[in-house]
Amino acid sequence: MEMHQIRYFLSAARLLNFTRAAEACNVAQPSLTRAIQKLEEELGGPLFRRERARTHLTELGRLMLPHLERTYRAAEDAKALARGFGKGQVAPLVLGVCSLVESSTLDTVLKELGDAMPGLQLSVVGGTSAELLAHAMAGDLDLMIIEAPADAPDRFEAWRLFSHDYRMVVRRDHPAANSPDVALADLAREPLIDHACAGLDALRRMADVVGLELNMRHAAHDIGQLKRLISAGLGTGFMPDPRDPAMCAVPVAGAAITADVVLAGIQGRRRSLAADSFVRASRARQWDGPSG
């Protein structure tokens, strides 16, 4: 959802009149109406009930009102915070992003932050969730976007963004590419590519419970190499949907493994202005992911 959609909704909810809400937002009424209709499509139902000259919030509208108010306020706070930073000043931000995380919302948040903060100096560090967490604990990262650890260390502070599901990932010409799902036993017979992630560790434990031995034929030390081996037809991956047109992600029946993706930092450390702005802008957004 876009911030202007939320702004139009809040205005209409306050005034309960689309014409006056459009005037308050300085837009034409058809534009306001279309934006609210788009928001209703994204939220899955009508937000307003219009009866002749009167407009009321629906039950869904009343339910979403406080949430969207918080979202819009957080976004405005982030913009104001960034604008208050001098244009000539450098605003460093070291951000760790797990290589398994796929979300277009990250691009949107970074663009918003860059537009609002001309002095932004961004350094993005990749790696596994465990590697990035270790870097953050050592003080090398300001923030990180990782899979939530099973055993969070002391002072770990996190905000959930979305969740992603692990799938069998193969080339599009693989026999199972168009299947609705595959059995865990079928996956165990595939030439799997080993790589460091919590999802694959969970798959090993599931296989052990039912007496299956995984065929770990190859190994990759980063996500780029993992995708290269899959693209070359050398093996099968077990990972979140990579959103690669050359690959297909197939659910594994009996191996429902889901991980929460979080924005995290270390409590007790003073966040820089850029880091604080990134947190506010991120929490103001509804993040997308391969499963959402």
Helices and strands as residue ranges (DSSP letters): H 3-15, H 18-25, H 29-43, E 48-51, E 54-57, H 59-83, E 91-98, H 104-116, E 120-127, H 129-137, E 143-147, E 156-171, E 182-183, H 184-189, E 192-194, H 198-209, E 216-219, H 223-231, E 237-240, E 247-250, E 252-253, E 258-266, H 273-283
